[in-house]
Amino acid sequence: MPDTIRSSISSLESCIGLFAGRDFRLATGRCTDCAAIPQALWYFADETIAAPRAGRPVAGFTPGVTLSQDLERWAATHPVGSAIDEPPLVWIGSPEVLRAARLSADGRFIDAAGQHRAFALVPKLPLNRSYYDDSSIAFLCSRPLSVRGHASDGTFIARTIWPEDFRLKNSAAPLPIEASPRGIRALVRAERRGGAQSPFAARLLWERSPGNASRCENAPVFAVMLNGAQGDDDEAHGGHFALVTGRVGPEGAMGDLLANNFYSLDLVSEKGILASMLPLDNYLADLNSGQAWYRPSYLVVALLRDEAAASRIQGALERAYNHFYRHQLLYQHATMNCAGVSIDVLRALGWRVPSRGATSWVAAALSVPYFVLRKRNLRMAGEAFDYLTEDQTRLFPAAAFEEVGADLLRMATGALGRAPTPLEATLARDLEAIFFLRVPQLPSSRAWGDYPAVSAREYHARVPSDPAKRQIIPVPERPFPEHLRDPDVPAAPRRRSEVAVAMWAALSVVGIPWLVWRWWRSRAAA
């Protein structure tokens, strides 16, 4: 019990994104007095969460409408700079955190706050293909660490291990680049394998005046994050995308920033990933689910003078999660993935993130008869059509990262090229500095990752043409309980591919025979 009490205090004594840790309490999804909706709590039944204390304002949602409609109405009544509600829950994962910890050279002990303890790890999940090993110990023992976990009988059992030297550095080397997607892409691809095995890097892309970047402690930030391609999963070459908000910690610490991770709720991740708001160190360095354990990552971090814009974006994301957990917003890899949800939120708030348009409507139209006749697979026909007709900014995490990052640089340099909306104008006014960060892949038994594909052509070039040679990790489904399905949730909108398949079906039954008949009549008349 003493360990539990101490853990409850230490875990929330810092910030949670833009919010004060003291305004939250530790709980699990089984709590009966939490403000989060039942659907959200169901996913975290046996997980440690941070829940707002009683009396704190908590983000809600508007039932019966789409996410965009909800956010547009909410934005209309909450001008930029308005106070925002707190997130209904944040996935903390562990009740205790050690700061400035040091791991022994053999990985058996950890020292923190004057205490020397035995060190152990949470178990590897059965479906997870790789895990922490001797290479992990060699990498981590030479640096200060933040470690989330819990104490048990004198042993600290770690769940998240975050290198504290991964931080916004006051001495970040200036690196001016072209304010364009091409300029952002060059940073991502500057190192071999996307920097998976390179050192952590922080580069200063822009600052309003000399010295602004050095005054980053406690400054509000808005960031976009791109996670690279996995080296052992041919379904993950497109990478992953998340929006991040919060305040910079002491000496540039960034582990307590809040990542907003949208991920499929209806599949059980082999790594234990749950769609949620969660601290950045958990998102990147959880021993099972942390992105940095299986691919490199990149962030464009905007240092702000005021938190107004970051708060507005975070407030909208909190509402999005309520739609998401209710299954009012359905995750779909082609039409509503991590990039799609995030870009939709920004656009609904007035940030007109540039669209790259569809990959090819012609190729999409031809893909339907190809997959039906050649592959005899109607599902593949529909998926191909949806992928090829989706806005590439919403479809590819790398495209979303490049467009948002380039837009931030254009705002900073006065080269936006369009009349700014209120949110865009606020961002442009409050930008103080922009950083590019590269977070390497943490060494383990996993294959090294790479930078993510940014187009359909690039994606398919990486995937083995022989389906038998593709590395795909089968995972079980997670059925959504019927008793949690609210009656006001509208039916899922019809997908573009359903219309396309129906049109091809009608054409094959009526149109093609009619064309053949006309051709035969014209030949007979001649």
C-alpha positions as CSV (number, residue, x, y, z in Angstrom):
1,M,0.0,0.0,0.0
2,P,2.7,2.6,0.7
3,D,4.1,2.0,-2.8
4,T,0.6,2.6,-4.3
5,I,0.1,5.8,-2.4
6,R,3.5,7.2,-3.4
7,S,2.9,6.1,-7.0
8,S,-0.5,7.9,-7.1
9,I,1.2,11.1,-6.1
10,S,4.3,10.9,-8.3
11,S,2.6,9.9,-11.5
12,L,0.5,13.1,-11.8
13,E,2.7,15.7,-10.2
14,S,3.8,17.1,-13.6
15,C,1.8,18.3,-16.6
16,I,-0.4,16.2,-18.8
17,G,-0.1,18.1,-22.0
18,L,-1.6,21.6,-21.6
19,F,-3.2,20.5,-18.3
20,A,-2.0,20.5,-14.7
21,G,-1.5,17.0,-13.4
22,R,-3.0,18.0,-10.0
23,D,-6.4,18.4,-11.8
24,F,-6.5,14.6,-12.5
25,R,-6.6,11.5,-10.4
26,L,-5.5,7.9,-11.1
27,A,-8.2,5.4,-11.9
28,T,-9.0,2.5,-14.2
29,G,-11.8,2.1,-16.7
30,R,-13.8,0.3,-14.1
31,C,-14.3,3.4,-12.1
32,T,-18.0,4.3,-11.4
33,D,-17.6,8.0,-10.8
34,C,-15.4,9.0,-13.8
35,A,-16.8,11.6,-16.2
36,A,-15.8,9.7,-19.3
37,I,-18.6,8.1,-21.4
38,P,-19.1,4.3,-20.7
39,Q,-17.9,3.4,-24.2
40,A,-14.5,5.1,-23.5
41,L,-14.1,3.4,-20.1
42,W,-14.9,0.0,-21.6
43,Y,-11.6,0.0,-23.6
44,F,-9.6,0.9,-20.5
45,A,-11.2,-1.5,-18.0
46,D,-7.9,-2.8,-16.7
47,E,-5.7,0.1,-17.7
48,T,-4.4,3.0,-15.5
49,I,-6.0,6.2,-16.7
50,A,-5.9,9.8,-15.5
51,A,-9.4,11.1,-15.0
52,P,-10.4,14.7,-14.3
53,R,-11.2,15.4,-10.6
54,A,-14.7,16.0,-9.6
55,G,-16.0,19.5,-10.6
56,R,-13.5,19.9,-13.5
57,P,-15.1,20.8,-16.9
58,V,-14.9,17.8,-19.2
59,A,-15.2,17.7,-23.0
60,G,-18.5,16.4,-24.4
61,F,-20.0,15.9,-27.9
62,T,-23.1,16.5,-29.9
63,P,-25.1,13.3,-30.5
64,G,-26.7,12.6,-33.9
65,V,-24.3,14.7,-36.0
66,T,-21.0,14.0,-37.8
67,L,-17.7,14.9,-36.3
68,S,-17.3,17.8,-38.7
69,Q,-20.7,19.2,-37.9
70,D,-20.1,18.9,-34.2
71,L,-16.7,20.7,-34.4
72,E,-18.1,23.5,-36.6
73,R,-20.9,24.2,-34.2
74,W,-18.5,24.0,-31.2
75,A,-16.0,26.3,-32.9
76,A,-18.7,28.8,-33.7
77,T,-19.5,29.2,-30.0
78,H,-15.9,28.9,-28.7
79,P,-13.8,31.7,-30.2
80,V,-10.0,31.1,-30.5
81,G,-8.6,31.7,-27.0
82,S,-11.6,30.4,-25.1
83,A,-10.9,28.1,-22.2
84,I,-11.2,24.4,-23.1
85,D,-12.6,21.5,-21.2
86,E,-10.3,18.7,-19.9
87,P,-10.0,15.3,-21.7
88,P,-12.4,12.7,-20.3
89,L,-9.5,10.3,-19.8
90,V,-5.8,10.1,-20.6
91,W,-4.2,6.7,-20.9
92,I,-1.4,6.8,-18.4
93,G,-0.6,3.1,-18.4
94,S,1.4,3.0,-15.1
95,P,0.8,4.5,-11.6
96,E,4.4,5.6,-10.9
97,V,7.1,7.5,-12.8
98,L,10.9,7.7,-12.0
99,R,12.7,10.8,-13.3
100,A,16.5,11.1,-13.9
101,A,16.8,7.4,-13.4
102,R,19.9,5.4,-14.2
103,L,19.9,1.8,-15.4
104,S,22.8,-0.5,-14.3
105,A,25.1,-1.8,-17.0
106,D,23.7,-5.3,-16.7
107,G,20.1,-4.0,-16.7
108,R,19.3,-5.6,-13.3
109,F,19.0,-2.5,-11.1
110,I,17.8,1.1,-11.4
111,D,18.7,4.2,-9.3
112,A,16.4,7.2,-8.9
113,A,15.8,9.8,-6.2
114,G,18.5,8.2,-4.0
115,Q,16.9,4.7,-4.1
116,H,18.6,1.6,-5.5
117,R,16.1,-1.0,-6.6
118,A,15.9,-4.3,-8.5
119,F,14.7,-3.7,-12.1
120,A,12.2,-5.8,-14.1
121,L,10.0,-5.4,-17.1
122,V,6.3,-5.9,-17.8
123,P,5.9,-9.1,-19.9
124,K,6.0,-9.1,-23.7
125,L,2.5,-9.5,-25.2
126,P,2.1,-13.0,-26.9
127,L,1.5,-11.5,-30.4
128,N,4.3,-9.0,-30.2
129,R,7.1,-10.3,-32.5
130,S,10.0,-8.7,-30.7
131,Y,11.1,-7.1,-27.4
132,Y,13.7,-5.4,-25.3
133,D,17.0,-7.3,-25.3
134,D,20.7,-6.8,-24.5
135,S,21.0,-4.1,-27.3
136,S,18.3,-2.2,-25.4
137,I,20.2,-2.3,-22.2
138,A,23.4,-1.2,-23.9
139,F,21.6,1.8,-25.4
140,L,19.7,2.9,-22.3
141,C,22.2,2.4,-19.5
142,S,24.4,5.3,-20.7
143,R,21.7,8.0,-20.4
144,P,19.2,9.5,-17.9
145,L,15.7,7.9,-18.2
146,S,12.1,8.6,-17.3
147,V,10.6,5.2,-16.4
148,R,6.9,4.6,-15.9
149,G,5.8,1.4,-14.1
150,H,5.1,0.3,-10.5
151,A,7.0,-0.9,-7.5
152,S,6.4,-4.4,-6.1
153,D,8.3,-5.9,-3.2
154,G,11.4,-3.7,-3.7
155,T,11.5,-4.2,-7.5
156,F,10.5,-1.5,-10.0
157,I,8.6,-3.1,-12.9
158,A,8.9,-0.9,-15.9
159,R,6.3,-0.4,-18.6
160,T,7.8,2.6,-20.4
161,I,11.4,3.6,-20.7
162,W,12.1,7.1,-22.2
163,P,15.5,8.5,-22.8
164,E,15.5,12.0,-21.1
165,D,18.2,13.3,-23.5
166,F,15.5,13.2,-26.3
167,R,14.5,16.8,-25.7
168,L,14.1,20.2,-27.4
169,K,17.6,21.5,-27.1
170,N,18.4,25.2,-26.6
171,S,21.5,24.6,-28.7
172,A,19.6,23.1,-31.6
173,A,21.6,23.8,-34.8
174,P,19.8,26.2,-37.2
175,L,18.7,24.5,-40.4
176,P,16.7,26.8,-42.6
177,I,14.7,24.8,-45.3
178,E,12.3,25.5,-48.1
179,A,8.8,26.1,-46.7
180,S,7.3,23.3,-48.8
181,P,6.4,19.6,-48.5
182,R,9.5,18.9,-50.5
183,G,11.6,20.6,-47.8
184,I,10.0,18.6,-45.0
185,R,10.4,15.4,-46.9
186,A,14.1,16.0,-47.4
187,L,14.5,16.2,-43.6
188,V,12.7,12.9,-43.1
189,R,14.8,11.1,-45.7
190,A,18.2,12.8,-44.9
191,E,19.5,9.8,-43.0
192,R,19.9,6.1,-44.0
193,R,16.8,4.1,-43.3
194,G,15.1,7.3,-42.2
195,G,17.4,7.7,-39.3
196,A,16.3,4.6,-37.5
197,Q,19.9,3.9,-36.3
198,S,21.0,7.6,-36.2
199,P,21.3,9.7,-33.0
200,F,18.4,11.8,-31.8
201,A,18.5,15.1,-33.6
202,A,16.9,18.5,-32.9
203,R,17.1,21.1,-35.7
204,L,15.9,24.7,-35.5
205,L,14.0,25.5,-38.8
206,W,12.9,29.0,-37.9
207,E,12.7,31.5,-35.1
208,R,11.0,34.9,-34.9
209,S,14.0,36.6,-33.4
210,P,17.4,35.4,-32.1
211,G,17.1,33.7,-28.7
212,N,13.4,32.8,-29.0
213,A,14.2,29.2,-29.3
214,S,16.3,29.2,-26.2
215,R,13.4,30.4,-24.1
216,C,11.4,27.2,-24.6
217,E,10.8,26.0,-21.0
218,N,7.1,26.0,-20.1
219,A,6.2,27.3,-23.6
220,P,3.0,25.9,-25.2
221,V,3.6,23.8,-28.3
222,F,1.6,22.3,-31.1
223,A,3.4,19.5,-33.0
224,V,2.7,17.1,-35.8
225,M,4.3,13.6,-35.5
226,L,5.1,11.1,-38.2
227,N,6.1,7.5,-37.4
228,G,8.0,5.6,-40.0
229,A,7.7,2.3,-41.7
230,Q,8.2,-1.0,-39.8
231,G,10.8,-3.4,-40.9
232,D,8.8,-6.5,-40.2
233,D,5.2,-5.6,-41.3
234,D,4.2,-5.1,-44.9
235,E,1.0,-3.5,-43.8
236,A,2.8,-0.7,-42.1
237,H,5.0,0.9,-44.8
238,G,2.7,4.0,-44.7
239,G,3.7,4.9,-41.2
240,H,1.4,6.6,-38.6
241,F,0.4,10.2,-37.8
242,A,-0.6,12.0,-34.6
243,L,-1.2,15.6,-33.4
244,V,0.6,16.7,-30.2
245,T,0.0,19.5,-27.8
246,G,1.4,20.6,-24.4
247,R,4.1,22.6,-22.7
248,V,7.8,22.1,-22.8
249,G,9.2,20.7,-19.6
250,P,12.4,21.6,-17.7
251,E,15.5,21.8,-19.9
252,G,13.4,21.0,-23.0
253,A,11.8,17.8,-21.7
254,M,9.0,16.6,-23.9
255,G,7.8,13.3,-22.4
256,D,4.7,14.9,-20.8
257,L,3.4,16.4,-24.1
258,L,0.0,14.9,-25.0
259,A,-0.1,12.7,-28.2
260,N,-3.5,12.1,-29.8
261,N,-3.4,8.6,-31.3
262,F,-6.3,7.4,-33.5
263,Y,-6.1,3.7,-34.2
264,S,-8.5,1.0,-35.0
265,L,-10.8,0.1,-32.1
266,D,-12.2,-3.0,-33.6
267,L,-8.9,-5.0,-33.8
268,V,-6.8,-6.1,-30.9
269,S,-3.3,-4.7,-31.6
270,E,-0.5,-7.3,-31.3
271,K,1.4,-4.6,-29.4
272,G,-1.5,-3.6,-27.1
273,I,-2.0,-0.2,-28.8
274,L,-5.2,1.6,-27.7
275,A,-6.6,4.7,-29.5
276,S,-6.3,7.4,-26.9
277,M,-4.8,10.6,-25.6
278,L,-1.6,9.7,-23.9
279,P,1.8,11.2,-22.8
280,L,4.4,11.3,-25.5
281,D,6.8,9.1,-23.6
282,N,4.1,6.4,-23.4
283,Y,3.2,6.8,-27.0
284,L,6.8,6.4,-28.2
285,A,8.5,4.2,-25.5
286,D,5.9,1.8,-23.9
287,L,7.8,-1.5,-24.0
288,N,5.0,-3.2,-26.1
289,S,3.1,-0.4,-27.8
290,G,5.6,2.3,-28.1
291,Q,6.2,3.5,-31.7
292,A,9.9,4.1,-31.1
293,W,10.5,0.4,-30.4
294,Y,9.7,-0.5,-34.0
295,R,10.4,2.5,-36.3
296,P,11.9,6.0,-36.4
297,S,9.7,9.0,-35.8
298,Y,9.8,12.7,-36.7
299,L,8.2,15.8,-35.2
300,V,7.7,19.3,-36.5
301,V,7.3,21.3,-33.2
302,A,5.9,24.8,-33.2
303,L,6.9,26.8,-30.1
304,L,4.1,29.3,-29.3
305,R,3.8,32.6,-27.5
306,D,0.3,31.8,-26.3
307,E,-1.6,28.5,-26.0
308,A,-4.8,29.7,-27.7
309,A,-4.3,27.8,-31.0
310,A,-2.9,24.6,-29.3
311,S,-5.8,24.6,-26.8
312,R,-8.4,25.0,-29.6
313,I,-7.0,22.0,-31.5
314,Q,-6.7,19.9,-28.3
315,G,-10.3,20.8,-27.3
316,A,-11.6,19.6,-30.7
317,L,-9.6,16.4,-30.5
318,E,-11.2,15.6,-27.2
319,R,-14.6,15.9,-28.7
320,A,-13.4,13.7,-31.6
321,Y,-12.5,10.9,-29.2
322,N,-16.0,10.9,-27.8
323,H,-17.4,10.3,-31.3
324,F,-14.7,7.7,-31.9
325,Y,-15.3,5.6,-28.8
326,R,-19.1,5.7,-29.5
327,H,-18.5,4.3,-33.0
328,Q,-20.1,7.4,-34.4
329,L,-16.8,7.9,-36.1
330,L,-15.5,4.7,-37.7
331,Y,-11.8,4.0,-38.3
332,Q,-11.2,2.8,-41.8
333,H,-7.7,2.4,-43.3
334,A,-8.6,3.9,-46.6
335,T,-11.0,6.7,-45.7
336,M,-10.7,7.5,-42.0
337,N,-7.4,6.5,-40.6
338,C,-5.0,8.3,-38.2
339,A,-4.2,11.0,-40.8
340,G,-7.7,11.4,-42.0
341,V,-9.3,12.0,-38.6
342,S,-6.5,14.4,-37.6
343,I,-6.7,16.4,-40.9
344,D,-10.5,16.5,-40.6
345,V,-10.3,18.0,-37.2
346,L,-7.9,20.7,-38.3
347,R,-10.0,21.5,-41.4
348,A,-13.2,21.7,-39.4
349,L,-11.5,24.3,-37.1
350,G,-10.6,26.4,-40.1
351,W,-7.0,25.3,-40.8
352,R,-7.2,24.8,-44.6
353,V,-4.5,22.1,-44.9
354,P,-3.8,21.7,-48.6
355,S,-5.3,18.7,-50.3
356,R,-3.2,16.6,-52.7
357,G,-6.3,15.1,-54.3
358,A,-6.9,11.5,-55.3
359,T,-4.1,9.2,-56.5
360,S,-6.1,8.4,-59.7
361,W,-9.9,8.2,-60.4
362,V,-9.2,6.4,-63.7
363,A,-7.1,3.8,-62.1
364,A,-9.8,3.4,-59.4
365,A,-12.5,2.9,-61.9
366,L,-10.5,0.3,-63.7
367,S,-9.5,-1.5,-60.5
368,V,-13.1,-2.6,-59.9
369,P,-13.5,-5.0,-62.9
370,Y,-9.8,-6.0,-62.5
371,F,-10.2,-7.3,-59.0
372,V,-13.6,-8.8,-59.6
373,L,-12.8,-10.6,-62.9
374,R,-9.1,-11.3,-62.4
375,K,-8.9,-11.8,-58.6
376,R,-12.6,-12.7,-58.1
377,N,-12.5,-10.6,-54.9
378,L,-15.1,-8.0,-54.4
379,R,-13.7,-6.8,-51.1
380,M,-10.3,-6.0,-52.7
381,A,-12.1,-4.2,-55.5
382,G,-13.8,-1.9,-53.1
383,E,-10.7,-1.3,-51.0
384,A,-8.6,-0.4,-54.1
385,F,-11.2,2.0,-55.3
386,D,-11.4,3.8,-51.9
387,Y,-7.6,4.0,-51.6
388,L,-7.1,5.4,-55.1
389,T,-9.8,8.0,-54.8
390,E,-9.0,9.3,-51.3
391,D,-7.3,12.7,-50.8
392,Q,-3.7,11.7,-50.3
393,T,-3.3,14.3,-47.5
394,R,-5.9,12.3,-45.5
395,L,-4.7,8.9,-46.7
396,F,-0.9,9.0,-46.2
397,P,0.6,10.0,-42.8
398,A,3.7,11.2,-44.6
399,A,1.7,13.5,-46.9
400,A,-0.2,14.9,-43.9
401,F,3.0,15.5,-42.1
402,E,4.6,17.3,-45.0
403,E,1.6,19.5,-45.7
404,V,1.0,20.6,-42.1
405,G,4.7,21.1,-41.5
406,A,5.1,23.2,-44.7
407,D,2.0,25.2,-43.8
408,L,3.5,26.1,-40.4
409,L,6.6,27.3,-42.0
410,R,4.6,29.4,-44.5
411,M,2.7,30.9,-41.7
412,A,5.9,31.7,-39.9
413,T,7.5,33.3,-42.9
414,G,4.4,35.2,-44.2
415,A,4.2,33.0,-47.3
416,L,0.9,31.3,-46.6
417,G,-0.4,32.4,-50.0
418,R,-4.1,32.7,-48.9
419,A,-6.1,34.9,-46.6
420,P,-5.8,33.3,-43.2
421,T,-8.7,32.0,-41.2
422,P,-8.9,33.0,-37.5
423,L,-7.1,29.9,-36.4
424,E,-4.4,30.3,-39.1
425,A,-4.0,34.0,-38.1
426,T,-3.6,33.1,-34.4
427,L,-0.9,30.5,-35.2
428,A,0.9,32.9,-37.5
429,R,0.9,35.6,-34.7
430,D,2.0,33.3,-31.9
431,L,4.7,31.3,-33.6
432,E,8.0,31.9,-31.9
433,A,10.2,29.0,-33.3
434,I,9.8,25.8,-35.3
435,F,11.9,22.7,-34.7
436,F,12.4,19.4,-36.5
437,L,13.0,16.4,-34.3
438,R,14.1,12.9,-35.3
439,V,13.6,10.2,-32.8
440,P,15.6,7.1,-33.7
441,Q,14.2,3.5,-33.3
442,L,15.1,2.2,-29.9
443,P,17.3,-0.9,-30.2
444,S,15.6,-4.3,-29.5
445,S,15.2,-7.6,-31.2
446,R,13.0,-6.0,-33.9
447,A,14.1,-5.4,-37.5
448,W,15.1,-1.8,-38.2
449,G,12.4,0.4,-39.7
450,D,12.6,3.1,-42.4
451,Y,11.0,6.4,-43.5
452,P,7.3,5.9,-44.6
453,A,6.0,5.8,-48.1
454,V,4.3,9.0,-49.3
455,S,2.4,7.6,-52.3
456,A,0.6,4.5,-53.6
457,R,3.5,3.9,-56.1
458,E,6.1,4.1,-53.3
459,Y,4.0,1.9,-51.0
460,H,3.6,-0.9,-53.5
461,A,7.2,-0.8,-54.5
462,R,8.1,-2.0,-51.0
463,V,5.5,-4.7,-50.7
464,P,6.6,-8.1,-52.2
465,S,4.6,-8.9,-55.3
466,D,4.2,-12.5,-54.1
467,P,1.5,-12.5,-51.4
468,A,3.1,-15.5,-49.8
469,K,6.2,-13.5,-49.1
470,R,4.4,-10.6,-47.4
471,Q,4.9,-10.2,-43.6
472,I,1.4,-9.6,-42.2
473,I,0.6,-10.0,-38.5
474,P,-2.9,-11.5,-38.1
475,V,-4.8,-10.0,-35.1
476,P,-8.1,-10.9,-33.5
477,E,-11.2,-8.7,-33.7
478,R,-12.5,-6.7,-30.8
479,P,-16.4,-6.7,-31.2
480,F,-18.1,-3.6,-29.9
481,P,-20.7,-4.6,-27.3
482,E,-24.2,-4.0,-28.4
483,H,-25.3,-2.7,-25.0
484,L,-22.8,0.3,-25.5
485,R,-24.2,1.2,-29.0
486,D,-26.3,4.3,-28.5
487,P,-29.5,4.5,-30.5
488,D,-28.7,8.1,-31.8
489,V,-25.6,7.0,-33.6
490,P,-26.4,7.3,-37.3
491,A,-25.7,4.6,-39.8
492,A,-22.3,4.6,-41.4
493,P,-22.2,6.7,-44.6
494,R,-22.1,4.8,-47.8
495,R,-18.5,4.4,-49.1
496,R,-17.5,5.6,-52.5
497,S,-16.5,2.0,-53.5
498,E,-20.1,0.8,-52.9
499,V,-21.4,3.2,-55.4
500,A,-18.7,2.3,-57.9
501,V,-19.2,-1.4,-57.6
502,A,-23.0,-0.9,-58.0
503,M,-22.4,1.1,-61.1
504,W,-20.1,-1.5,-62.6
505,A,-22.7,-4.2,-61.8
506,A,-25.4,-2.3,-63.5
507,L,-23.1,-1.7,-66.5
508,S,-22.2,-5.4,-66.7
509,V,-25.9,-6.5,-66.6
510,V,-27.4,-3.8,-68.8
511,G,-24.9,-1.4,-70.3
512,I,-22.3,-3.9,-71.8
513,P,-24.9,-6.1,-73.5
514,W,-26.6,-3.0,-74.9
515,L,-23.3,-1.8,-76.3
516,V,-22.6,-5.2,-77.9
517,W,-26.1,-5.2,-79.4
518,R,-25.6,-1.8,-80.9
519,W,-22.2,-2.8,-82.3
520,W,-23.8,-6.0,-83.8
521,R,-26.7,-4.0,-85.3
522,S,-24.2,-1.5,-86.9
523,R,-22.2,-4.3,-88.4
524,A,-25.3,-6.0,-89.7
525,A,-26.6,-2.7,-91.3
526,A,-23.2,-2.2,-93.0
